[in-house]
Amino acid sequence: MLTIGIINGPNLNMLGKRDKNIYGKLTLEEINQRIRDFAQEEGIEVIIKQSNSEGDIIDAIQSLSYQADGLIINPGAYTHYSYAIADALRDCPIPKIEVHLSNIYSREGFRRKSVTAPACTEQIAGFGYESYILALYALKDLITNRQKNIK
């Protein structure tokens, strides 16, 4: 069974209360339940974490590097300026996908630059909670194909 780590960054615990036109109506727990349901159907175990603290996010990346086969991260606002999280992602040897609920490229200028995406395998943005579902599906495919190539 594949294990995928999911890390949610600052303010994502406030989903459902934040601007619904940008972030949607679902709470983080509702999104997490949809992720768990999809993962179970696909035979994937998920480890989901959320923190508003940069250091806790770095600790989670480092920990999941050894516990999981792949990583999904929504760094929130840290996307745009956290070189420390980017460095932790670069040191993480497993496939990684950065996700965003909104299309960061259609928003304010400062949101259009991600310093963390270049440290990831791919980026998925703008599909609401389904960004996570697409990332799970993509990681499953990446990991399965990588394991086939190793054998």
C-alpha positions in Angstrom: 0.0 0.0 0.0 1.3 3.4 -0.9 1.6 6.1 1.8 1.2 9.7 0.8 1.9 12.6 3.2 -0.2 15.8 2.9 0.9 19.0 4.5 -1.4 22.1 4.7 0.2 25.4 5.6 -1.0 28.6 7.2 -4.6 29.7 7.4 -5.9 26.5 5.7 -7.4 25.6 9.0 -9.7 28.6 8.4 -11.3 27.2 5.2 -15.0 27.6 5.2 -14.7 31.0 6.9 -12.2 32.6 4.4 -13.2 34.2 1.1 -15.5 31.5 -0.3 -15.2 33.0 -3.8 -11.5 32.2 -3.8 -11.2 29.2 -1.4 -14.6 27.5 -1.7 -17.1 26.6 1.0 -15.6 23.4 2.3 -13.8 23.3 5.6 -10.3 21.7 5.9 -11.9 18.8 7.7 -14.4 18.3 4.9 -11.6 18.4 2.3 -9.5 16.0 4.4 -12.5 13.6 4.5 -12.9 13.7 0.7 -9.1 13.1 0.4 -9.4 10.1 2.8 -12.4 8.7 0.9 -10.6 8.9 -2.5 -7.4 7.5 -1.0 -9.2 4.5 0.5 -10.8 3.8 -2.9 -7.4 3.9 -4.5 -5.6 1.8 -1.9 -3.6 4.7 -0.6 -2.8 5.5 3.1 -2.7 9.2 3.8 -1.0 11.1 6.6 -2.5 14.6 6.8 -0.9 17.5 8.8 -1.7 21.2 9.0 0.3 24.0 10.7 0.5 27.7 10.7 4.1 27.5 11.7 7.0 27.4 9.1 9.2 25.3 11.5 6.4 22.8 12.0 6.0 22.5 8.2 9.7 21.9 7.8 9.6 19.2 10.5 6.7 17.5 8.8 8.5 17.5 5.4 11.5 16.0 7.0 9.5 13.4 9.0 7.3 12.4 6.0 10.5 12.0 3.8 11.0 8.7 5.6 7.4 7.7 6.3 5.8 8.3 3.0 6.2 7.3 -0.7 5.1 10.7 -1.9 4.2 14.2 -0.6 1.5 16.7 -1.3 2.0 20.2 0.1 -0.1 23.3 0.1 2.3 25.8 1.6 -0.3 28.6 1.7 1.4 32.0 1.8 4.8 30.4 2.4 4.6 29.5 -1.2 5.8 32.9 -2.2 8.7 33.5 0.2 9.8 30.5 2.3 13.2 29.5 1.1 13.5 27.4 4.2 10.5 25.2 3.1 11.9 25.1 -0.4 15.2 23.9 0.9 13.4 21.2 3.0 11.5 20.1 -0.1 14.7 19.9 -2.1 16.2 17.6 0.5 13.1 15.4 0.5 13.9 12.4 -1.8 10.3 11.4 -2.5 8.1 12.7 -5.3 6.3 15.9 -4.3 3.4 17.9 -5.7 2.6 21.5 -4.6 -1.2 22.1 -4.7 -3.3 25.2 -4.4 -7.1 25.5 -4.2 -7.1 28.7 -6.2 -5.3 29.5 -9.4 -2.4 31.5 -8.0 -1.5 32.8 -11.4 -4.8 34.7 -11.8 -4.5 36.4 -8.5 -2.4 39.3 -7.1 1.1 39.7 -8.5 3.0 38.5 -5.5 1.0 35.2 -5.5 2.1 34.4 -9.0 5.6 33.5 -7.9 6.2 30.2 -6.1 9.6 29.7 -4.5 8.6 26.2 -3.4 7.3 24.8 -6.7 10.7 24.4 -8.3 11.6 22.1 -5.4 8.6 19.9 -6.2 8.0 17.3 -9.0 4.9 19.1 -10.2 2.3 21.8 -9.3 -1.5 21.6 -9.5 -3.5 24.8 -8.9 -7.0 26.1 -9.4 -9.2 23.1 -9.0 -10.4 23.7 -5.5 -10.2 20.6 -3.3 -9.9 18.5 -6.4 -6.3 19.8 -6.7 -5.5 17.3 -3.9 -7.4 14.5 -5.6 -5.5 15.1 -8.9 -2.3 15.2 -6.9 -3.0 11.9 -5.2 -3.8 10.3 -8.6 -0.7 11.8 -10.2 1.6 10.7 -7.3 0.2 7.2 -7.4 1.0 7.0 -11.1 4.5 8.5 -10.6 5.4 6.2 -7.8 4.0 3.1 -9.5 5.8 3.8 -12.7 9.0 4.6 -10.8 8.8 1.3 -9.0 8.3 -0.6 -12.3 11.4 1.1 -13.7 13.5 0.1 -10.7 12.6 -3.6 -11.1 
